[in-house]
Amino acid sequence: MPANRAPAEIGMTVHNVDTPALLIDLDAFDRNVRRMAQQAANAGVALRPHAKTHKCPAIALKQIALGAVGVCCQKVSEAEAMVDGGVQDVLISNEIVGHQKLARLVALAQRARIAVCVDDRENIAALGQAAQAAKIALNVLVEINVGADRCGAAPGEPALELAHQVSTTAGLSFAGLQAYYGSAQHLRTAEQRSEAIGAAIRHARQTRDMLHRSSLECRIISGAGTGTYSLEAGSGVYNELQPGSYVFMDVDYARNRADDGRPFSEFEHSLFVYTTVMSHTTADRAVVDAGMKALSVDSGMPAVSGIEGAEYVGASDEHGTLKLSAAAPPIRLGDKMRLIPGHCDPTVNLHEWYVGVRNDRVEALWQITARGPGF
Ligand SMILES: Cc1ncc(COP(=O)(O)O)c(C=O)c1O
């Protein structure tokens, strides 16, 4: 059996989809994609959705058709898959290190508009050499650490020095700043998120102003995720948003609270792991065929969609254990159900296909061509 066999065929009813499979509720998905496009347009900022969530050129092209300027990727391999799938504009919102990856990066920049982030002098020099060898001018953003303490140079003077180096390195063109605050995305209250992003905005503004005073044009200030995008959009500083998870919304994001303290419900759950009950030997326990090979539990367990009294309580490699309370409806061997993933990005990475469903029928099969460890 080929490894990339799809679990469904176009036109079949959802019940006949083999499991475990990754379903997209196309109506909810369309609403999510449109809503974010509209929000960015209303704020007058560019939308560059993050493809690390979906890893699928077919979805990227839908986002672009609705106004996105391109997509972000984290890895050269993801960017290659996007360009192979027809995407013409990719920001690698990440640092790329190592001569093999740099060679592939500049080769990609010969056939699409590519930008990349840096936070290190030696990396800038290596990028310049690779770009010169490929006879291209590579767009480069200096990443600043706005609070997440992951990648990124310190804002202000250290970032300014790197921007100067980029602008004076043959083969490179300074394009702006990457200022993403990842750990702020899942802060649970609106107040916490607002405080964190307030600090990020101050860092980005201060660095931008220093660049301007040094006559370095900072065309792009890019950042934001699903949890905080409205803050960056309204900042007057960021002019490009890179949210990813909004297309699918996972259980972890649904734990965020909105301004009024209610669950963050701006986007709908559109991604599900479809699974079959494979064992049901006691009244209070059922076992489904979606364990850790079919979903990621790094941000908590998946939720069982639409079945009261059924809770997914444990994942092993090929098994998921459901605890059934007295409120649960009768469950039979072979029953199929939808699980809402705890964390969408790593769950998607485990699958080869999306099965897009509408009105109880399979309408689309989209291959997840950018999946994998990402070399
Ligand atoms: C650099 C960068 N930008 C944007 C995103 C998108 O964030 P989210 O999926 O929370 O919308 C991520 C996610 O990890 C990221 O690493």
The ligand as an ORCA input file, in Angstrom:
! r2SCAN-3c Opt
* xyz 0 1
  C       7.247     33.089     13.835
  C       5.811     32.692     13.975
  N       4.874     33.497     13.446
  C       3.566     33.173     13.514
  C       3.138     32.013     14.144
  C       1.664     31.700     14.138
  O       1.122     31.631     15.375
  P      -0.326     30.992     15.650
  O      -0.337     29.623     15.075
  O      -0.389     30.991     17.116
  O      -1.305     31.875     14.994
  C       4.090     31.175     14.739
  C       3.659     29.976     15.459
  O       4.364     29.299     16.153
  C       5.465     31.523     14.642
  O       6.417     30.744     15.175
*
